Every structure is written in C-alpha cells, then in structure tokens.
C-alpha cells in the first residue's frame, strides 16, 4: 500500500472540506458535499459556508432554510446538525441506534422512563403545532409526573424525528427554537431502512482518507470495520503504519499544494470528525480549543493547521476581531490573516461603523 505522509493526509482533507480553495457552488450543494455541518448554534454553519464558498451571502442559506431545502435537527453523534432535507430523510434511520443509545447518559434521571409511551405522547403533542422543548417538557410532565422532566425532553429529542422550526431572525433560528415533525416539515417520508455503507462513502468523500474509528467518531455508529471491508475502497498507510481507507475518486492533492489562511467557526466538523485530530490540529494545541465544558472554540488555520483562536465583538458601533495565535506569526501570514479577517468581520457585522483587528499574546 502507498504511504500518505501527514501533509498528504492534511491536504486531502482540506480539499474535500473546501479549505484549499473556495468553491463557486450553491450553499445547499455544499452542505450536502460536507455530509452536513455541526449546528450546535445557528450562526456557526453560516460562518463555515462563508469560509468555503466564493462570495457567500447569508441570505442564500436563509432562503434555503425557508424553502425547506436544508434543515437543522439531531443527527450525527446525537448532536444538532445542518443537513440537506434529502440527507435527513435518507439517513435518519441509519442514525437511530446512536440516538437510542444516547438515552444511557440519563443514568438515574431516567428512572421510570418508558420511551415508547413518551414517544407516542410527544408525537401527538407535536402533530398539533411546533413547540419549544420547554413546552414539550411541561406538557409531558403532566402526563408522566413521576419522570424527570429533562429525561422526558431528552427522550423526545433523541427518538422523535424532529427539525427546528426557523424564525424571522438573523441566522434563521432563535436560542429557544420550536421543533416540528421532520416528515411534515419536509413533506416526504423518512427512508425506511438503515444505509450505513452509503454513509461511510459520504463520510470518506467529505473527510477521507480515514479509518473506521474516524467514521465512528464522526457518526457515533460503532463496529464500522466490516462496513469498510464490504466496500470497494482504496487503501493507504499513514506514517505510523495505520491503514487509511478512501473512495477511489477522492481528491488527494500534491502535499506541497499551498493552503491559505482560513477562519473556522466554533464546532466546525473538520475538528470533530476523526478519532485522532493531528491532521488538522497539533495535540499540544487541543486543550486551548476543546474546553472542559464541551465547547469547541473558533479557530484559524495557517498552512492547513490550526494556528490560533479568534473572537469578535461589537461595541458602540466598532466591530473588533481578536486573534490569539499559538505561536509566532510571520509578517506575510499576519498580512493574510488581516485580509481574510477583515472580510470575515464585515460578513459578521455588516452594520458596524468601523472595524478593528487586534492580535493578543
């Protein structure tokens, strides 16, 4: 088997993630190419699309959400994702074991919980009108007074196919969005059977070359090795001798391909979709990015690797982008960061009176 060095793996991943060169494609198409985008908070996918699409305007995603072409719901790893409507319908059944297993985290809080009964009651409630989870919990608590209200809400979130109902606000969703049945919102039925092998292929197209453990990390599905063995995939080894799998037509650019500065939002999937993340971030920098309260900070990359953090704020009309580099920044890189950062700041704060960029540390 051919050996792919670390730089080759990095460039292959960046190419699939549209982080080597912005694409001129519709936002809906790119969400599909990425096999979904982590959507823990509504703003993050907008930033992720901005950094990957040439000339992306947030109104394009707004319109796709309104047209029900993309939806936001619980999917991979049991977390909120922005996915195309066809992908939600196609892969929700595939994700069912992951979501069902998620109930184990309830522990003692799940005492007395009867999932089948809760699911039936929740479906009946949500069939009437979209509801926030506070409203869902309150209504279910009246029917199941002996069960922990958080357990009732979590059971509903994991087991009932729901998507978030958009609102007329920036970034399309409020902090306490309403939920509605996915089939009713999209207007089509869920695919009836699991398609794990197809999902493996989609994963490799977006994140490969990779291992079965990487796929498991991204999806939450376990025991993936037999799925890889059943597919016609190319195989390589990394520098440690581990086997990497890839789709035959997956892009694997020259390892010397330039990688421009890129700004990634919080929770970007490129940082979350491999068992070991050295292809995009050095181990020494992970504690600064992955926090103890399970947040993943916004980062920027230099030469294809995470090189620092970024935050923005707007006070009295002044929008400021603050960069926190992990090491020394070359003058050429600093100039590139300022150009790209200024464009990002104008995307995020188009109504600011003035703009500033600050580097700390």
Long-range contacts (C-beta under 8 A, 24 or more apart in sequence): 1-235, 1-236, 1-237, 1-243, 2-236, 2-237, 3-236, 3-237, 3-238, 3-239, 4-209, 4-236, 4-237, 4-238, 4-239, 4-244, 4-252, 5-238, 5-239, 5-255, 6-238, 6-239, 6-278, 6-279, 7-255, 7-256, 7-304, 8-252, 8-255, 9-209, 9-238, 9-244, 9-279, 10-255, 10-259, 10-279, 10-280, 10-304, 10-305, 11-252, 11-253, 11-254, 11-255, 11-257, 11-259, 11-304, 12-208, 12-209, 12-246, 12-250, 12-251, 12-252, 12-253, 13-207, 13-208, 13-270, 13-279, 13-280, 14-259, 14-304, 15-251, 15-252, 15-253, 15-257, 16-205, 16-206, 16-207, 16-208, 16-250, 16-251, 17-52, 17-206, 17-207, 17-270, 18-52, 18-53, 19-51, 19-52, 19-259, 19-262, 19-270, 19-301, 19-304, 20-253, 20-257, 20-258, 20-259, 20-260, 21-260, 22-51, 22-52, 22-53, 22-54, 23-52, 23-53, 23-54, 24-53, 24-54, 24-55, 25-53, 26-60, 26-64, 27-53, 27-56, 27-60, 27-61, 27-64, 27-70, 28-64, 28-69, 28-70, 28-84, 31-70, 31-82, 31-83, 31-84, 32-84, 32-86, 32-87, 33-205, 33-206, 34-206, 34-269, 35-83, 35-87, 35-199, 35-202, 35-203, 35-205, 35-206, 35-207, 36-75, 36-76, 36-81, 36-82, 36-83, 36-84, 36-87, 36-269, 37-81, 37-82, 37-83, 37-268, 37-269, 38-79, 38-80, 38-81, 38-82, 38-267, 38-268, 38-269, 38-272, 39-72, 39-80, 39-81, 39-82, 40-79, 40-80, 40-266, 40-267, 41-266, 41-267, 42-72, 42-171, 42-172, 42-173, 43-171, 43-265, 44-265, 44-266, 44-267, 44-268, 45-82, 45-265, 46-171, 46-265, 47-263, 47-264, 47-265, 47-298, 47-344, 47-347, 47-348, 48-264, 48-265, 48-268, 50-344, 50-347, 51-262, 51-263, 51-264, 51-265, 51-344, 58-170, 58-171, 58-347, 61-172, 62-172, 65-166, 65-172, 66-166, 68-185, 68-186, 68-187, 71-163, 71-164, 71-182, 71-185, 71-186, 72-163, 72-164, 72-172, 72-173, 73-161, 73-162, 73-163, 73-164, 73-182, 74-99, 74-157, 74-158, 74-162, 76-218, 76-219, 76-220, 77-218, 77-219, 77-220, 77-272, 78-102, 78-158, 78-220, 80-164, 85-186, 85-188, 88-163, 88-182, 88-186, 89-182, 89-183, 89-186, 89-188, 89-189, 89-190, 89-191, 90-191, 90-195, 90-198, 91-191, 91-195, 91-199, 92-161, 92-182, 92-190, 92-191, 93-190, 93-191, 93-192, 93-193, 93-194, 93-195, 94-194, 94-195, 94-196, 94-199, 94-221, 95-219, 95-220, 95-221, 96-194, 97-194, 97-221, 98-219, 98-220, 98-221, 99-158, 99-159, 100-158, 100-159, 101-220, 102-154, 102-158, 103-154, 103-155, 103-158, 103-159, 106-148, 106-151, 106-154, 109-148, 109-150, 109-151, 110-148, 110-151, 111-147, 111-148, 112-144, 112-146, 112-147, 113-144, 113-147, 113-148, 113-151, 113-152, 113-155, 115-155, 115-159, 117-144, 118-144, 118-147, 118-152, 118-155, 118-156, 118-159, 119-155, 119-156, 119-159, 119-160, 122-155, 122-156, 122-160, 123-160, 123-181, 126-160, 126-162, 126-179, 126-180, 126-181, 127-181, 127-184, 130-165, 130-178, 130-179, 130-180, 131-178, 131-179, 132-176, 132-177, 132-178, 132-179, 133-157, 133-176, 133-179, 134-176, 135-178, 136-179, 161-190, 196-221, 196-224, 196-227, 197-227, 197-230, 197-231, 200-224, 200-227, 200-228, 200-231, 201-231, 201-247, 203-273, 204-233, 204-245, 204-246, 204-247, 204-250, 205-247, 205-250, 207-269, 207-270, 207-273, 207-274, 208-244, 208-245, 208-246, 208-247, 208-250, 209-236, 209-244, 209-245, 209-246, 209-250, 209-252, 210-244, 210-245, 210-246, 210-274, 211-242, 211-243, 211-244, 211-245, 211-275, 212-245, 213-275, 214-273, 214-274, 214-275, 214-276, 216-275, 217-272, 217-273, 217-274, 217-275, 218-269, 218-272, 218-273, 218-274, 259-301, 259-303, 259-304, 260-336, 260-340, 261-300, 261-301, 261-302, 261-333, 261-336, 261-337, 261-340, 262-300, 262-301, 262-340, 263-298, 263-299, 263-300, 263-310, 263-340, 263-341, 263-344, 264-298, 264-299, 264-300, 264-301, 264-306, 265-298, 266-295, 266-296, 266-297, 266-298, 267-295, 267-296, 268-296, 268-299, 271-296, 271-299, 271-306, 272-296, 280-304, 280-305, 280-306, 281-305, 281-306, 282-306, 285-326, 288-326, 300-337, 300-340, 300-341, 302-329, 302-333, 302-337, 310-341, 312-344, 312-345, 312-348, 312-349, 314-349, 314-352, 317-352, 317-353, 317-354, 318-352, 318-353, 318-354, 318-355, 318-356, 319-345, 319-348, 319-349, 319-352, 319-354, 319-355, 319-356, 320-345, 320-355, 320-356, 320-357, 320-358, 321-345, 321-355, 321-356, 321-357, 321-358, 322-357, 322-358, 322-359, 322-360, 323-357, 323-358, 323-359, 323-360, 324-359, 324-360, 324-361, 325-359, 325-361, 329-359, 334-359
